[in-house]
Amino acid sequence: MAKFSKALYPLLLLALWLVAFVEYFNRSSATGTLTWLLDFNVLFLNFLIVLSFLLLGIAITGRTRWGYWLIGVILLILAIASGIKFKIMGVPILPWDLFLSSEATNVLPYVSSILDWKTLGAFAVFLLGSYLMVHKLPHFNFKFNWITRGVFALLTVLIITGIYTDKPFPLKQKLDVRFITWDQASSYLQNGFMLTSVENMKLIFIDEPTEYNRAMIEQIIANTESKTELNPVDPNVIVILWEAFWDPTIMEDVRFNEDPIPFYHSLQEEYTHGWMRTPSFGGGTANVEYEILTGNTMRFHAQGSLPFIQYINGPVDSLASILGRQGYEPIAINTYHNWFFNASTVYKNMGFSRFVSSEYFNPVYSGPFLADDELANVIIRETEQADSPSFIFAKTMENHYPFDPWKFGGNDFKVEGANLSDEAKGYLETLAQGIHSGDQMLKKLVEYYTESGEPTLILIFGDHLPVLGDDYLAFREGNFIKDGDPDTWDKLYSTPFLIWNNYLSDYEIEVDKLNASFLPAYLLHMIGKEGNYYTDFLYSFYEKTPQLPGAESGEFQAEMKAYELLQYDILFGNQYGYNGYKDQIINPNYVLGFGPMAVDSITSQSSPEDEEMVVKLEGQNFVPEANVYLDNQALETTFIDHETLTATLPASQYNRSRTKQFDVRVIDTKNVTITETNKLTLELDE
């Protein structure tokens, strides 16, 4: 028994050691960590959680040493990732972020500057201290038998369940621990990384409102009337999410050598424009997209939620399906991967007929991402080839984070400002370069549709403000935000939008700042197309107030409750509102790319005496990233055009006695085949 008791005290020390370093890496402040460690109540709960995981590690491995390294490495990786996210976006890593762990690898090249010497030094101290304890001190490598390991596993379940449910003993209540669900950053800093993460697991599951039932939904719908005057013209409707677009020329103490967005500014003089209240700063593009397409609001979700990942797992009516039911072809175009933010699945569930992701683009890059100009080319190609009016939802990437001066290999724009550091100037000059490309994209589209005369409307908007240094560096130095400014939050969560058209004769020029979730209803009303009960409700709400009231204001409580119930019905309830057309939301012919890709014919381009063979494949909707396969082996492929590919068979595969079977595939960065054609055979003469 004495030997066993000596094996237990190291667990307490190791758990406390882990808690301290997890907190340091999450908040990146030694002073803040030390201050937090003095709060016994939250320290105790975080300690219990880490101890329980340590017990689980030992239950799995059988030894203190290996259990510690297993759990320690996992927790430190999560804490460091959280600290990086905290620095970039002001929000820690949240449980649902783990669904995007694969996407995180795509930003790793841009976080090296965040891993400063203090972080690396602290990590070295952690490794050294851990090594000395578990490898040099006595009693730190005890080997536990199977019975004890089973007890440890049971204790893990009991501790975590007890803290999560606060039952049977209300420990969190007794210790007066309170969580700030609407401000996750503050909640994590106050209550600690481990405790808040466990508590946030509850936010993945949504409680049903007490007022929710079929009768209530039907009553709200019955009390909502459409105020849209229908327009017989069926214009192309093009909605463009302009990545990190914001107008830096409004900053008081910043001067550019030339206007980076002159065309956008010229359109503001004649066409509908204004500012949009966005739910995100610096990232979370999918949440802005979610509001724009569906009319749902992030107000009714926990901060840090990602509905695209968490909730869009079935039909959700959107601008795509609403216009699709009226004869439009709804197409999503995204200059990034098909899997990012679960886009391929989400667009299908929202009623798009096709999704053209980066895998189907010509590989024309500007900086690390596909060029905005190439996006304009794809949009034009889609409307040119369409047999019906198009609804296009497109997303740019050229102006995506980072904004370091190296991004474009040099910037044409120069910035001056009395209080601007070289770092802030570099960020602003890169931002100017990025949004200038977007401005040229917009000009190309407007000029094309002006000349074509085809009725067209373009809504373009910024999804969120860009990240321009830690702690809003460029915004502070440019005097855009100031300490004590009551409008700081409003400034950081407002982006520009503009609506150009070539066929309407009556429209308003300046629009009051409106909520992003009101834009789909506003757009449908503007073009004179039928919405659904939900967009009718949203437009009526918009007419009362263009911005959602603050939770503390007490205004429009009845409307907000109705809004919440309708949104709950759509996402988590029985979709009573979709009565009669629920099965008309998802397009059964949904496909990735420009349409079904097929091989119509294969011919040999070589003579019998050649050592290697070149084949020509003719078909439909080929793309530059497509590869020809021979019996499941990729061949060297050349893209000629969207109807023609050639492929070369090396000598090792050139066997005239065989019947050769070919097909064409598009493979994404996850090594997943996302498009595959039919197979055709080629008979060769002996």
N, C-alpha and C positions, 0 to 999 in steps of 0.2 A: 504493500500500500504506500509506503514512504517513497519508493521508487516511482510509483505511478503519479503521486502528487507532485513530485519534482518535474515530471514531464508535462504537467498542466500549466505551471506558472509561465513558461516561455510563450504559451499561446496568448496569454494576456498581454505580454510585452510586444509580441509581434503584431497583434491586432491593433494596439495603440500606435505602434510605429507606422503601420499601413494607413490608419486613419489620418495621421498628421500629414503624410506625403500625398495622399489622395487629395486632401483639402488644399495643400500648397499648389499642386499642379493645376487644380481646377480654378483657383482664384489668382494664381501667379503673384502672390504677395506674402512675404514672410511675416510682416507685421499683422496683416489681416488674418493669417492663419493662427498666429499666436493668440491674438485677441479672441478669435473664435474658440480656440481650445479651452479658454477659461470659462466658457459657458457650459456648465456641467450637464445641464439637461439635454441639450442637443448632442453634446459630445458623447454622453452615455448611450443614447440611442444609435448613433452612428457606430460607436464601438461595438455594440451588440450585433449589429448587422454584419460588420466586417468579421467579427469573431465567428459568427454562424457560418459565413462563407469559408473561413479558414478551417472550421471543423469539417465542412463538406469536402474541402480539398484533401484533408487528412483521411477522411472516410474513403475517398477515391484511391489515394496513393498508399495509405498505410503508414506513412512517416511524416513527422512534423516538417522536415526539410523540404521534401518534394511537394507536400501540400501547400506550404508557404509560397514556394516559387510559382506553382501553378496559379494560385489565386492572386498573388502579388503582381505577376506580370499582366494578368487580365485587367485588374483594377487600375494599375498604373497606365496602361494603354488607354483605357476609357477616360481617366482623369486628364491625361495630356491632351487627348482629342477634345475634351470639353474645354480645357484652357485655351486651345487654339480657336475653337469656335467662339468662346467668350471674347477673345481679343478682336476677332474679325467682325462679329455680328452682334456682340453685346448680350448673347443668350448662350447658356451652357448646352452641352449635349443632353438630349432628352431621350426617353425610352424609345419613342418612335423613330428617332434618328438611326437606330440600329437597323431599321429596314433599308436604309440607304448606305449601308457600310460599303457596298461595292462601288457606289458613286464616289465615295470619299477618295478613292485612289486617283481619281481624275484631277483632284486639286492638290495632290501631294507636292508637285513641283513648285507650287506657289507659297508653301508654308514654311520653307526653310528659313526665311528671314524672321519668322515668329519664334522659332526655337533658338532663343538668344542664349548667351553664356550663362545667365542665371539659371535658366531651365536645365541646360545641360549639366551645370555644376551641381544642381540639386539632385539630378538623376544619378550622377556619379556618387554623391554622398549616400543616396539611398542604396545603391548597389554595394558600396563598400560596407556600410553599416549592416546590411542584410547578410552579406557574406561572413562578416565577423561573428554575427550572432548565430547563424544556423550552421556554420561550418567549423567554428573555433571554440565556442562556449559549450560547456557540458549541459546535458539535459535537453538540447535543442534538436536532437535527431532521434527521438524516441520512436520505437517501432510498436505500433498498436495492433492488438489482435482483432479478429473479425467481430467479436462481440462488441468491443469498444467502438470500432468503426461504425457498426450499425447504430449504436447509441448516438454517436456524433451526427450521423445523417438524420436521425430522428430529431435531435436537438435543433439542427439547422431548420427543418420544416417548422417546428414549433415556434422558434424565435421569429423567423420571417413572417409566418402567418399571424402570430400575435401582434407584431408591430404593424403589419399591413392592415389588419382588421380592427386593431385596438381592442381585441377580445381574447380571452375572457376578462383580462385585467386591462382597464383603459389607461395604459401607460402614457400614451401621448397626451391624453386629456389631463392626467394627474400632473404631468410635467409642464403643462400649459404650452405645448408646442403648436404653433399655428402656421398654416401654409398659405402662400400668396399665389393662388392659381393663375390670376390674371397678370402677374409679374414674375415670371419664372426666374429671372436673373436675381431679383431680390430674395426670392424664396430659397434658392440654392445657397446664396451667401449667408442667409440667416440660419438655415437649418442643416446645411451640410450636403455634400454631394450624394452620399449613400442613402441617407434618410429620405431626401427629396426624390431621388430616383425611384425608390421603392414606393413612395406615396403616389408618384406620377403614373405608376402602372394602372392606377384606378381610372385615369383620364382616357385610357384607350377604350374603355367601355362607357357608354352613355346611358344615363338613367332616363327612363320614360317620364315625360312631364305628367303630372297628375291630371291635367285637363285634356290629355290626348285621347281622342276616340274618333270614330267615323263621323258621328253627328257634329262634333265641333269642327272638323275639317270641312264638311259639307256646308256648314253654316257660314264659315269664313268665305268660302268660294261663292256661295249664293249672294253674299253681301258685297262682292267685288264685281265691278262692271268695267268693260273695256272702253277706253276713251280714245282709241286709235281710229283715225279716218283712213280707210284702206286706199292704197294707191295702186292702180292697175299696172304701173311700170314695174318690171322685175329686174332691178339692177344687180350687177355683180356686187357682192358685199365682201369687202376685204378688211379683216381686222388684223392689225399687226402689233404684236407685243415687242416693243423696242427695248432690248435688254439694257437695264441700268440707265435709261435715258432720263436726263434731267438738264435743265437749262442753266448752266453755270454763269451765264452773262448777267443774271439778276443779282449776283453777289456784290455787295456794296464796295468792297475794297479790292476787287480783282479786275484787271484790265487785260484783254486779249489783243494781240496784234491784228487780228481780223475776226469777224463773226464766224464761229464754227458751224452755225446752223442758219445761214441766210435764207435758204428756201423755206424752211419751217417758219421763220419769222415773217416772211412775205405772205405766206398763206394765212397767218393769223389775222391779217388785216381784212380778209374777205370771207373766211370760212369759220364754222363753228369750232370753238376751242375753249379751253379752261383748265382747271386743275382737278385732279382726282385724288380722293382720299384712299390711299393704299394700305393694306394690312401688314406690309412688310418694309423693312429697311435693310438694304445691303444684300439681301438674298431672299430665299423663299418664293422664287418666281412662280412655282406651281400654285401657291395659295392665291396669288393675284389672278392667275389664269383661271383658277377655280371660281373666283367671284365673277369674273368677266363673262365666262361661258355659261354659268348656271344661274347667276343671281343670288346664290347662297352667300352668306357672310361668315367670315372667320370670327365675328363677334360671339357666335354661339359655340365656338370650339375653344378648347384650352390653348393658351399661348404655346406655340411650338408644334401644334398639331399639323399633320400633313394629310388632308382629306384624300389626295390622290393616292396615297399609300395606304391609308387606314380605312377609308369609307367607300370609295367608288368601286364597289365590287359587283354592281348590277346596273340595270338601266337607270340613268339619271337624265331627265329631259334638259336640253341645253339649246343654245342658239343653233347648233348644228342640226339637231333632230327637229326643232321647231321649223326651220326653213327647209329642211329636207322633206318634210311632209307637204310642203307647198311647191315642190318641183325643183328645188335647188339641189345641186350636187355639193355636199359639204365635205371639204378637204382640209385636213390639218397638215401644215408644213412646218417642220422644225429642223433647224440647222445643227441639231445635236443628235445623240444616239437614240435609237428607238426605245431603249429600255429605261432611259433616264426619267426619274419621277414616275415610273410605271406607265409612261405615256401611251405605249401601244395598247395596253388593256383599257386605260381610261378613255382614250378617244373612241374606241369601239363602244364602250358602255354609254358614251355621250351621243352616239348616233352619227359619227362621221362615216363616210363611205370609204375614204382612203386616208392613209397617213404616209406622207413623204418625209422620211427622216434623213439624217445626214448620210446614211449608207447609200442613198440613191442620188446624191448630188454629184455634180462635177467637183472634183477636189480642188477648188479654188479658195485659197486661204489668205487671210489678212491677219497677221499675227498668229496666235495659237488656234484660232477658230475660223470656220467658214465665213467667207466675205459676205457682207450685206448685199453687195451688188449681185452676187450669184442667187441670193434669195429672190431678188427682184426678177431675175431671169426665169426662175421656176414659177413664180406667181403669174407672170405674163404668159408663159407656155401653157399653164393650166387653163387660163381663161380663153386663150386662142383655140385650144383643141376641144373645149367643152361644147356639148350640144344643148346645154341648158344653162341658166344663170348659175353662177358659182357663189357659194359661201366659203371663203377661205380664212382660216385662222392660222396665222404665220408667226413664227418666233425667230428673232435675230439672235446671234451669238457674238458677233465681232466686238461689240462693246462690253463683253462680259469681263468681270474681275479676272486677272489683276490689272491695276492701272500704273504699274511701274514703268519708268521711261524706256526700258528695253523692249516693251511689248511689241511695238510695231517697227522696231529697228530704227527709230528716229521719228521725231514729230515736226510737222510743219508749223504748228501753232506755238506761240510764245506767250507767257503770262508774266505780268508784273503786279506787284502789290506791296505796300509798305511793310506789312507784317508777315509776308509769306516766306517761309523757309524754303530752301532748295528742295526738300522732300515734298512739301505741299505743291510747289511749282511743277515738279515732275508728274505728280498725280493729275493735276488739273490739265496739263498739256496733253497727257495721254488720253484723258477723258475727252478733251476737245477733238483730238484726232479720231477717236472712236465714234463720237456722235456726228462728226462731219461726214463720215462714210454713210451713216444712217440717213443723214440729210440728202446726200446724193442718191441714195436708194429711193427715198421718197420722191425726189425730183424726177427720177427715171420713170417711176410708176405713173405719176401725175401727167407727165408729158405724153406717155404712151396712151393712156386712156383718154386724154384730151384729144389727141390726134385721131384715135380710133372712133371716137364718138359713141362707143358702146356705153350705155348707162352704167355708171360705176360709182360706188361710194367706198371711201377708205377711212377707216378709223384707226389711228395710230396713237399709242400711248406708252409711257414709261411704266415699267412694272414696280420699280423701287429706286431709291437714290443709290448712287454708287458708294462703295467703301473707299474713302480717300485718306487712309491712314488710321492708326489707332486713336481712339478717343475723339473721333470726328475731326482729325487734325486740320485738313484743308478747310472744312466748314468753319472751324473756330478761327483759324488764322485769316480767312477771307471775310470775317465779321458777319457771316451768315447766321450763325447761332452764337449766343452770348450767355454767360452765366446769369441766371436769374430771369432770363427771358421767358415769359409765360407762353409764348408761341413756339417754343423750341420743338415740342412734340409735333405740333401741326406742320411745321416746316419740314421735319425729317420724314414725315409720312404723307407727303403730297407730291404728286408727279404731274407733268403736263400731258394733255391729250388734245388731239385735233381731229376734226371730221371734214374731209374734202369730198365734194361730189361734183359731177358734171351734168346733172339733170334736174335737180330741185331748184325751184324758183323762190321758195319761201322757207327760211330757216334762221334761227337765231345765231348771232355771231359770238357773243360772250356768254358763257354759261357759268352760273354759280358753282363753286366747288362742290362736287357731288361724290357720293360713295361709289367705289368701284362696283359694288354689287348692284347698283342702280343702272349702270351703263347698258346692260343688255336690254332692259326695258325701254330705256331712253332711245336706243338705237332702233328697235323695232317700231316704236312710235314715230320716229323720224322718217323711216322709209315707208311707213304705211303698210306694214305686214302684220298679219295676225300673230299674236303671241299665244300664251296659254294662261290659265287662271293665275299662275304664279307671277308671270311678267305683268299681267294686268294689276295684280295687287302691288307689285313693286313700283309700277309707274304712279299709282294713286298715292303710295307712300312718299315717293319722290316729290310729287306736287305739294305735299304738306311740308316736307323738309328735305333738302337735297343731301343732307348728311345725317347719318344715324345719330340720335342723341346719346350723350354720355350716360353710362350706367347710373351715375349719381344724380343726373339732372331731374329724373322723375317725369320727363316729358314723353308724350306719345307712348305711354305704357301699354295701352290696348293694342296699338299697332305692332309694337315690339313683341308682345306675347303672341299675336297672330302670326307674325313673321317666324318666330321660333317654332311654333307648332307646325306650320307649313314645311319648314326646313326639316324638322324632325321626321315628319311623315315621309318626305322624299328619301332621306338617307337611312333612317333607322326603323321607321314604322312600316305600315302596310301599303303605302303609296295609294291611299284612298283617292287622292287628287288625280291620279293617272287613270281613273276609271274610263275605259273605252279606248285608250291608245297606249297602254303600257307596252304592248307587244309591237308597237310601231316606232319605238325609240331606237333600238339597236338595228343597224343595217345588216341583214344576213349575208350580204356580199362584201362586207368590209375586207379590205386588202391593204397590205403595205406596198408602197411604191407608187408608180404612175399608172398602175393597173396590173391585171394578171400578166405575168411574164411567161412567155411560151416560145418554144423552138418549133419552127415550121419546116425547116429543111437543113440538111447538112451535106456539104460537098467537099471533096478533096481538092486542094490547091497544089498537090504535088504529083510528080510523075513517078512511075514504079521504081526507077533507079535511084531516087533520092534516099539519103540515109535517114532523114526525118520527115515527118509528114505535117503539113499545115492544112487545117480544115477551116472551112467557112460556115458559120452558123447564121441563119437568117430567121428572124422571128419578131417578137413584140416586146417592147418595154425593157430592153436591155439597159444597163447602167454601167458607168465606169468601174464601179467596185465589184461587178459581177465576175465570176470565174467559171470557166468551162471545166467540167469534170469528165474524166474517162474512167468508167468502172470505179467510181468513188475516189479517184485520185485527181487532185487539182492539177491543171495544166497551165502553162504560160499563156496568158490570155491578153488579147489586145482589143480594146474598145474602139470600134469604128464609128458607130452611131447607135441610136436607140433601136435600130432594126438589125444591126450586123455586129458580129464578133468573129475574131479569128483566134485559133488556138494551135499551139505547136506541140506535137508529140515527140519526145526525145527518142533517140535510137533504141533505148532499152524497152520502149513501149511499142515500137513500130514493128509489128508482127503481121505480115500480110495474110497469114492463114487464119486470123481471128476475125470474128464479127465484133465490131467495136460499138459500145453503147455510150452515148454522150448525154449530158444534161448541163444546165446552168444554175448556179446558186449564188445567193448573196449571203455572206457570213458576217455577223456583227462582231464587236470587240469582245463579246463574251464567248466567242467561238460557237455561236448558235446560228443555225441555218434559219434565216427569217423569210427567204423566198427561194423556191425551188421549182424549176420547170418540169415539164414532161420529159421523158427519155426517148431519144431517137437512136436508131442503129445505123451504122454505115458499113455496108458490105464491100470488102476490098477484093480485087482480083488477085489470083495467085501470081 
